[in-house]
Amino acid sequence: MSPHETAPGTVVLAGTPIGDSSQASPQLRRALAEADIIAAEDTRLLRTLLARTGVETNARIVSYFEGNEAERTPRLVRELVGGAVVVVATDAGMPSVSDPGFRLVRAAIEAGIRVTSVPGPSAVTTALAVSGLACDRFCFEGFLPRTGGPRRRRLAALGAEERTMVFFEAPHRLTGFLDDAVSALGPGRAGALCRELTKPWEDVIRGPLARLRGWAAEHARGETTIVIAGRPPDTGGGLDEALARVDERIAAGEPLSSAVGLVAAATGVRRRALYQAALAARGGS
């Protein structure tokens, strides 16, 4: 390297506490103290974390959230090329996991910049562990579409998923999410609502989706991590029960084709066989 060249910097993805600030690890404290720049999802929350953990830093703190990621990422890459150490810190948990960070990671990799992490708590694995549901195989779906139609279609597509599923949801959309989950996956599908994890007032509500929906209608506050059991191989009770569910949807005003598609996705019954059986039950051909 020429004496006039500067070694490239490093992106540090910093896992921040999801509950009490005492969860902050020595490695996280050191990363925040030694950073040149801290790209924070919420600068106010970041300063609160620094105060509560007693960390003193000379880092330049900049906001880095969904609304300015695209604009700010090239600027941060230029700083990285110039040798800066940039720590990315979100409000809680790991950056890039349904939070800012992914754009910078991709851009840094393309620029040949080193990317590393300070591991920390994650609402995904914490909720999964305390849910009481199978943890050996799972899929993370994050935030589903905000509006009803796209969200219902996504849940219907997950009807045949056999792995445990983990979702995030905002409080004002939680009951709508659960209404659609009950419709797509059935009221008896097991689940868990995990709110304010690791805090003294955390709530973990376990039970069938119908019960979780009733609880959420009265207690939807704060972002919630939702864990839902996958479909067991025999879920749906065969063609007869699938036909009964199609009948229920049609009685509620849903078209036959749509009802068959949603029930087939939720139960694993073959769509063609279910459609033909539903037609036959109505005297069709």
Solvent accessible surface area in square Angstrom, and as a share of the most:
residue,aa,sasa,rsa
1,M,164,0.73
2,S,47,0.31
3,P,128,0.81
4,H,171,0.76
5,E,102,0.46
6,T,83,0.48
7,A,56,0.43
8,P,75,0.47
9,G,5,0.05
10,T,20,0.12
11,V,0,0.00
12,V,15,0.09
13,L,20,0.10
14,A,0,0.00
15,G,2,0.02
16,T,2,0.01
17,P,10,0.06
18,I,22,0.11
19,G,19,0.18
20,D,70,0.36
21,S,25,0.16
22,S,86,0.55
23,Q,56,0.25
24,A,8,0.06
25,S,39,0.25
26,P,99,0.62
27,Q,80,0.36
28,L,2,0.01
29,R,81,0.30
30,R,128,0.47
31,A,17,0.13
32,L,1,0.01
33,A,42,0.32
34,E,118,0.53
35,A,7,0.05
36,D,71,0.37
37,I,4,0.02
38,I,0,0.00
39,A,0,0.00
40,A,1,0.01
41,E,41,0.18
42,D,32,0.17
43,T,37,0.22
44,R,184,0.67
45,L,89,0.44
46,L,8,0.04
47,R,137,0.50
48,T,52,0.30
49,L,22,0.11
50,L,17,0.08
51,A,80,0.62
52,R,176,0.64
53,T,16,0.09
54,G,62,0.59
55,V,19,0.11
56,E,156,0.70
57,T,35,0.20
58,N,159,0.82
59,A,13,0.10
60,R,120,0.44
61,I,29,0.15
62,V,22,0.13
63,S,34,0.22
64,Y,1,0.00
65,F,87,0.36
66,E,135,0.60
67,G,64,0.62
68,N,18,0.09
69,E,13,0.06
70,A,68,0.53
71,E,103,0.46
72,R,55,0.20
73,T,10,0.06
74,P,66,0.41
75,R,108,0.39
76,L,6,0.03
77,V,23,0.13
78,R,155,0.57
79,E,64,0.29
80,L,0,0.00
81,V,81,0.47
82,G,48,0.46
83,G,26,0.25
84,A,14,0.11
85,V,51,0.29
86,V,0,0.00
87,V,1,0.00
88,V,1,0.01
89,A,2,0.01
90,T,8,0.04
91,D,65,0.34
92,A,44,0.34
93,G,5,0.05
94,M,39,0.18
95,P,2,0.01
96,S,39,0.25
97,V,56,0.32
98,S,50,0.32
99,D,44,0.23
100,P,10,0.06
101,G,0,0.00
102,F,116,0.49
103,R,115,0.42
104,L,0,0.00
105,V,22,0.12
106,R,125,0.46
107,A,27,0.21
108,A,0,0.00
109,I,103,0.52
110,E,136,0.61
111,A,50,0.38
112,G,61,0.59
113,I,9,0.05
114,R,152,0.56
115,V,45,0.26
116,T,43,0.25
117,S,45,0.29
118,V,5,0.03
119,P,92,0.58
120,G,29,0.28
121,P,40,0.25
122,S,25,0.16
123,A,24,0.19
124,V,11,0.06
125,T,73,0.43
126,T,35,0.20
127,A,0,0.00
128,L,8,0.04
129,A,74,0.57
130,V,55,0.32
131,S,3,0.02
132,G,71,0.68
133,L,34,0.17
134,A,63,0.49
135,C,60,0.36
136,D,124,0.64
137,R,144,0.53
138,F,74,0.31
139,C,15,0.09
140,F,68,0.28
141,E,42,0.19
142,G,3,0.03
143,F,76,0.32
144,L,10,0.05
145,P,53,0.33
146,R,165,0.60
147,T,89,0.52
148,G,21,0.20
149,G,23,0.22
150,P,52,0.33
151,R,19,0.07
152,R,113,0.41
153,R,159,0.58
154,R,93,0.34
155,L,0,0.00
156,A,7,0.06
157,A,67,0.52
158,L,8,0.04
159,G,0,0.00
160,A,45,0.35
161,E,34,0.15
162,E,90,0.40
163,R,86,0.31
164,T,5,0.03
165,M,0,0.00
166,V,0,0.00
167,F,0,0.00
168,F,27,0.11
169,E,1,0.01
170,A,11,0.09
171,P,44,0.28
172,H,145,0.65
173,R,35,0.13
174,L,1,0.01
175,T,47,0.27
176,G,23,0.22
177,F,0,0.00
178,L,0,0.00
179,D,66,0.34
180,D,10,0.05
181,A,0,0.00
182,V,16,0.09
183,S,50,0.32
184,A,5,0.04
185,L,5,0.03
186,G,6,0.06
187,P,76,0.48
188,G,60,0.58
189,R,18,0.07
190,A,40,0.31
191,G,2,0.02
192,A,0,0.00
193,L,2,0.01
194,C,2,0.01
195,R,21,0.08
196,E,50,0.22
197,L,12,0.06
198,T,55,0.32
199,K,59,0.25
200,P,120,0.75
201,W,160,0.56
202,E,72,0.32
203,D,38,0.20
204,V,29,0.16
205,I,27,0.13
206,R,115,0.42
207,G,19,0.18
208,P,61,0.38
209,L,0,0.00
210,A,38,0.30
211,R,132,0.48
212,L,0,0.00
213,R,86,0.31
214,G,44,0.42
215,W,44,0.15
216,A,0,0.00
217,A,69,0.54
218,E,131,0.59
219,H,67,0.30
220,A,32,0.25
221,R,141,0.51
222,G,29,0.28
223,E,117,0.52
224,T,4,0.02
225,T,7,0.04
226,I,0,0.00
227,V,0,0.00
228,I,0,0.00
229,A,20,0.15
230,G,9,0.09
231,R,27,0.10
232,P,66,0.42
233,P,116,0.73
234,D,115,0.59
235,T,34,0.20
236,G,7,0.07
237,G,52,0.50
238,G,38,0.37
239,L,71,0.35
240,D,114,0.59
241,E,80,0.36
242,A,0,0.00
243,L,33,0.17
244,A,48,0.37
245,R,43,0.16
246,V,0,0.00
247,D,62,0.32
248,E,118,0.53
249,R,34,0.13
250,I,49,0.25
251,A,91,0.71
252,A,91,0.71
253,G,65,0.63
254,E,39,0.17
255,P,91,0.57
256,L,38,0.19
257,S,57,0.37
258,S,48,0.31
259,A,0,0.00
260,V,0,0.00
261,G,22,0.21
262,L,39,0.20
263,V,1,0.01
264,A,11,0.08
265,A,28,0.22
266,A,1,0.01
267,T,3,0.02
268,G,38,0.37
269,V,28,0.16
270,R,181,0.66
271,R,113,0.41
272,R,167,0.61
273,A,43,0.33
274,L,0,0.00
275,Y,69,0.26
276,Q,93,0.41
277,A,20,0.16
278,A,0,0.00
279,L,41,0.20
280,A,69,0.54
281,A,74,0.57
282,R,105,0.38
283,G,71,0.69
284,G,37,0.36
285,S,142,0.92
